[in-house]
Amino acid sequence: MAYPSVHGDRELRIHESLDEVGTDLADYIAEISEASVKERGVFAIALSGGSLIGLMGKLCEAPYNKTVDWAKWYIFWADERVVAKSHADSNYKHTKNGFLSKVPVVPSHVHSINDSVAAEQAADEYEFVIRQLVKSRVISVSEINDCPKFDLILLGMGSDGHIASLFPNHSILYEENEWVTFLTDSPKPPPERITFTLPVINSASNVAVVVTGSSKAEAVHLAIDEVGPDCPSQPVQMVQLTKGKLVWFLDRPAASKLDGIQFSD
């Protein structure tokens, strides 16, 4: 059972179980993929790590494994740990094992970071790749600014309200000129990471924040119910799309502290 809700410019999709979240998320991604391919001939999607990849698993099953136009997908990462691609902390490794190895995405359409250089150079090189793909129109460009306009960016959220590798009170939250930046002092290991900046996230056509589990319930409540117009306390509250659509996917435990949501027994 879903409990759809609209809070301001955000749509909430709340589900009873992880399985329902996964089913709805697969439908959502497939719909945006189809619309993007119809409109632009390609689908540019940026992923994050963590439990999100597991929740995308239904895309590897029928009917999506046959109906999605996988050849038109271009895959990026909204953030990445600066470790070897074979490292357990690598978002690429996690995505490859849990998703990419199970669907026929064109290998040259998968854009991971250079894992043989330091964080600053990895960020610079990743931004260069994105700039080239904007020039070739694989990625759209925002009508509001010169930022890339991804068709879909999928984000998880930490219990501190961080998204991608944008952590509370970190200086890179206020980076306005770079598309991809880096940090060497992540409060969560590993310390070296690259990440999309907020202007890039906020320029996307669609952003989905996917959060599950009771350990995130307080952070979800703060993010959605306690939004202050001038001084957001969490990075996720700074996700304010310029023209796109923001959707939250939550299971019931993650949504359990939200104001005004009535669950049936």
Buried (B, 14 or more C-beta within 10 A) or exposed (E): EBBEBEBEEBBBBBBBEBEBBBBBBBEBBBEBBBBBBEEBEBBBBBBBBBBBBEBBBBBBEEEBBEEBBBEBBBBBBBBBBBBEBEEEBBBBBBBBEBBBEBBEBEEEBBBBBBBEEEBBBBBBBBBEBBBEBBEEEBBBBBEEEEBBBBBBBBBBBBEBBBBBBBBBEBEBBEBEEBBBBBBEEBBEEBEBBBBBBBBBBBBBBBBBBBBBBBEBBBBBBBBBEEBEEEEBBBBBBBBBBBEBBBBBBBBBBBBBBBEEBEEEE
